[in-house]
């Protein structure tokens, strides 16, 4: 730290506060709605908090889907929903006990219930074999998950390119009139283009092209499903 920073802590605090506000705004701008809908008995999902901007991948405003348009697209199918596991609890090497917190279990069930209530068609459910992820996938109740190392946070074999494997999976077209749900981790990659940064239980919605590419269209945080259900009730 240089002497100017030491002499001007207020300036540093202002810069940090400005960065935090920008991070929050950048993340919020790609959520399902510009404003959170007031819903009685709304329960906030477990979150890591806005300690860093969850803006990878970036979502182009020209293709971004929000609100009713997002719900309509989800119901039509043809999308890939990439979800991070819900809040971690006790971690075990063997999946012989739940590896999610009480809030994590609640949020996983809520997301699955919301998807069913909103009649969003899910075909395949893919999951990392890591316990907290497969636990999340099963608690969603949307079908028995297919475990694949392509969605793990540990490459198998060690020299495997997880970024390339995920990109390939994200580009695969779902079965007709369904969406594919992938449950995985928040991950980086060999290049920034491969970064997938999201909160507990958050989903990034992708449109695949079956040619090795996919486009990010929306982010749905675990408690954003309240907003989508409120649209349904209007």
C-alpha positions as CSV (number, residue, x, y, z in Angstrom):
1,X,0.0,0.0,0.0
2,X,1.4,3.4,-0.9
3,X,1.6,6.5,1.4
4,X,-1.3,8.2,-0.4
5,X,-3.6,5.3,0.5
6,X,-2.5,5.4,4.1
7,X,-3.2,9.1,4.3
8,X,-6.6,8.9,2.6
9,X,-8.6,6.0,4.1
10,X,-11.8,7.8,3.5
11,X,-11.1,7.9,-0.3
12,X,-10.3,4.2,-0.2
13,X,-13.5,3.4,1.6
14,X,-15.4,5.5,-0.9
15,X,-13.8,3.6,-3.8
16,X,-14.6,0.3,-2.2
17,X,-18.2,1.3,-1.5
18,X,-18.6,2.5,-5.1
19,X,-17.2,-0.8,-6.4
20,X,-19.6,-2.8,-4.2
21,X,-22.5,-0.8,-5.5
22,X,-21.4,-1.3,-9.1
23,X,-21.1,-5.1,-8.4
24,X,-24.5,-5.3,-6.9
25,X,-26.1,-3.3,-9.8
26,X,-24.3,-5.4,-12.5
27,X,-25.5,-8.6,-10.9
28,X,-29.0,-7.3,-10.3
29,X,-29.3,-6.1,-13.9
30,X,-29.2,-9.6,-15.2
31,X,-31.8,-11.1,-12.8
32,X,-35.3,-11.9,-13.6
33,X,-36.9,-8.5,-12.9
34,X,-35.9,-4.9,-12.4
35,X,-37.8,-4.9,-9.1
36,X,-38.4,-7.6,-6.5
37,X,-42.1,-8.4,-6.2
38,X,-43.6,-8.2,-2.7
39,X,-44.7,-11.7,-1.9
40,X,-46.2,-12.6,1.5
41,X,-44.1,-15.2,3.4
42,X,-41.2,-14.8,1.0
43,X,-38.1,-16.5,2.4
44,X,-34.7,-15.3,1.4
45,X,-32.5,-18.0,0.0
46,X,-29.1,-18.8,1.6
47,X,-26.5,-16.6,0.0
48,X,-22.8,-16.0,0.1
49,X,-23.6,-12.3,-0.1
50,X,-22.4,-9.7,-2.6
51,X,-18.7,-10.0,-1.8
52,X,-17.8,-10.0,-5.4
53,X,-19.7,-9.4,-8.7
54,X,-21.3,-12.5,-10.1
55,X,-21.1,-11.3,-13.7
56,X,-19.5,-14.1,-15.5
57,X,-20.8,-14.9,-18.0
58,X,-21.9,-11.5,-19.0
59,X,-25.4,-11.3,-20.4
60,X,-26.0,-9.0,-23.4
61,X,-29.0,-6.8,-22.9
62,X,-29.9,-7.4,-26.5
63,X,-30.7,-11.0,-25.8
64,X,-31.5,-10.9,-22.0
65,X,-34.8,-12.4,-20.9
66,X,-36.6,-11.2,-17.8
67,X,-40.0,-11.5,-16.3
68,X,-42.9,-12.8,-18.5
69,X,-40.6,-13.2,-21.5
70,X,-38.3,-15.4,-19.5
71,X,-41.1,-17.5,-18.1
72,X,-42.5,-18.0,-21.6
73,X,-39.1,-19.1,-23.0
74,X,-38.6,-21.6,-20.1
75,X,-42.0,-23.2,-20.9
76,X,-41.2,-23.5,-24.6
77,X,-38.1,-25.6,-23.8
78,X,-34.9,-25.8,-25.8
79,X,-32.8,-24.2,-23.0
80,X,-30.0,-25.4,-20.7
81,X,-30.4,-24.4,-17.0
82,X,-27.0,-24.4,-15.3
83,X,-27.5,-24.4,-11.5
84,X,-25.0,-24.1,-8.7
85,X,-25.7,-26.4,-5.7
86,X,-27.5,-24.9,-2.7
87,X,-25.8,-24.0,0.6
88,X,-23.2,-26.5,1.8
89,X,-23.5,-28.2,5.2
90,X,-21.2,-31.0,6.5
91,X,-18.9,-32.2,3.8
92,X,-18.2,-36.0,3.6
93,X,-16.1,-38.0,1.2
94,X,-18.8,-40.6,0.8
95,X,-22.4,-39.5,0.0
96,X,-23.9,-41.4,3.0
97,X,-25.4,-38.3,4.6
98,X,-26.8,-35.0,3.4
99,X,-24.0,-32.5,2.5
100,X,-26.3,-29.5,2.6
101,X,-27.3,-27.1,5.4
102,X,-30.9,-26.9,6.6
103,X,-31.3,-23.8,4.4
104,X,-29.6,-25.6,1.5
105,X,-32.1,-28.4,1.7
106,X,-35.0,-26.0,1.9
107,X,-33.8,-24.0,-1.1
108,X,-33.3,-27.1,-3.3
109,X,-36.8,-28.3,-2.6
110,X,-38.2,-24.8,-3.2
111,X,-36.5,-24.4,-6.6
112,X,-37.8,-27.8,-7.7
113,X,-41.3,-27.1,-6.4
114,X,-41.3,-23.8,-8.2
115,X,-40.2,-25.3,-11.5
116,X,-43.0,-27.9,-11.3
117,X,-45.7,-25.3,-10.3
118,X,-44.7,-23.0,-13.2
119,X,-44.9,-26.0,-15.6
120,X,-41.3,-25.6,-16.9
121,X,-40.6,-28.9,-18.7
122,X,-37.4,-30.6,-17.6
123,X,-36.0,-33.5,-19.6
124,X,-32.5,-34.6,-18.5
125,X,-31.1,-33.7,-15.1
126,X,-27.2,-33.9,-15.1
127,X,-25.1,-33.5,-11.9
128,X,-21.6,-33.3,-10.7
129,X,-20.9,-36.5,-8.6
130,X,-19.7,-34.3,-5.7
131,X,-22.1,-35.0,-2.7
132,X,-23.4,-31.5,-2.1
133,X,-24.3,-31.2,-5.8
134,X,-25.9,-34.6,-6.3
135,X,-27.8,-34.0,-3.0
136,X,-29.2,-30.7,-4.5
137,X,-30.1,-32.5,-7.8
138,X,-32.0,-35.2,-6.1
139,X,-33.9,-32.8,-3.7
140,X,-35.1,-30.9,-6.7
141,X,-37.3,-33.9,-7.5
142,X,-37.2,-33.3,-11.2
143,X,-35.9,-36.7,-12.2
144,X,-33.0,-39.0,-11.3
145,X,-29.8,-37.1,-12.0
146,X,-27.2,-38.5,-14.4
147,X,-23.8,-38.1,-12.7
148,X,-21.0,-36.8,-14.9
149,X,-17.4,-35.6,-14.2
150,X,-17.9,-33.0,-16.9
151,X,-19.8,-31.0,-14.2
152,X,-17.4,-31.7,-11.4
153,X,-15.0,-29.2,-9.8
154,X,-12.2,-31.7,-9.9
155,X,-10.9,-32.8,-13.4
156,X,-10.9,-36.5,-14.0
157,X,-8.3,-37.4,-15.3
158,X,-6.3,-34.6,-13.7
159,X,-5.4,-33.0,-17.1
160,X,-9.0,-32.9,-18.3
161,X,-10.2,-29.5,-19.5
162,X,-13.3,-28.9,-17.4
163,X,-14.0,-25.6,-19.1
164,X,-14.2,-27.3,-22.5
165,X,-16.3,-30.2,-21.1
166,X,-18.8,-27.8,-19.6
167,X,-18.9,-25.7,-22.8
168,X,-19.7,-28.9,-24.8
169,X,-22.5,-29.9,-22.4
170,X,-24.0,-26.4,-22.5
171,X,-24.1,-26.5,-26.3
172,X,-26.1,-29.8,-26.4
173,X,-29.7,-29.4,-27.5
174,X,-32.3,-30.7,-25.1
175,X,-35.0,-33.1,-26.3
176,X,-37.9,-31.5,-28.1
177,X,-40.0,-29.2,-25.9
178,X,-37.9,-29.8,-22.8
179,X,-35.1,-28.1,-21.0
180,X,-31.9,-29.7,-19.7
181,X,-31.0,-29.0,-16.0
182,X,-27.4,-29.2,-15.0
183,X,-26.4,-29.0,-11.3
184,X,-22.8,-28.1,-10.7
185,X,-20.4,-25.7,-9.0
186,X,-19.3,-22.1,-9.3
187,X,-16.2,-22.5,-11.4
188,X,-13.5,-20.7,-13.3
189,X,-11.6,-22.0,-16.3
190,X,-8.5,-21.7,-18.4
191,X,-9.8,-18.5,-19.8
192,X,-12.2,-15.8,-18.5
193,X,-14.7,-16.9,-21.2
194,X,-15.2,-20.1,-19.3
195,X,-16.0,-18.6,-15.9
196,X,-19.3,-19.5,-14.4
197,X,-19.8,-17.4,-11.2
198,X,-23.1,-17.7,-9.4
199,X,-24.6,-17.8,-5.9
200,X,-26.0,-20.8,-4.0
201,X,-29.0,-22.2,-5.9
202,X,-28.7,-19.7,-8.7
203,X,-29.4,-20.7,-12.3
204,X,-27.9,-19.3,-15.5
205,X,-30.2,-19.9,-18.5
206,X,-28.4,-20.7,-21.7
207,X,-29.6,-21.1,-25.3
208,X,-27.5,-23.9,-27.0
209,X,-26.7,-24.0,-30.7
210,X,-25.6,-27.7,-31.0
211,X,-22.4,-26.4,-32.6
212,X,-20.2,-26.1,-29.5
213,X,-21.6,-22.7,-28.4
214,X,-24.3,-21.3,-26.1
215,X,-25.6,-17.9,-25.2
216,X,-26.4,-16.8,-21.6
217,X,-29.9,-15.3,-21.5
218,X,-30.8,-14.8,-17.8
219,X,-29.9,-15.4,-14.2
220,X,-32.4,-16.8,-11.7
221,X,-31.4,-16.7,-8.1
222,X,-33.0,-19.2,-5.8
223,X,-35.6,-16.7,-4.4
224,X,-36.3,-15.1,-7.8
225,X,-38.7,-18.0,-8.4
226,X,-41.1,-16.0,-6.1
227,X,-41.1,-13.2,-8.7
228,X,-41.8,-15.6,-11.6
229,X,-44.7,-17.2,-9.6
230,X,-46.1,-13.8,-9.0
231,X,-46.1,-13.1,-12.7
232,X,-48.0,-16.4,-13.2
233,X,-50.7,-15.2,-10.7
234,X,-51.4,-11.9,-12.4
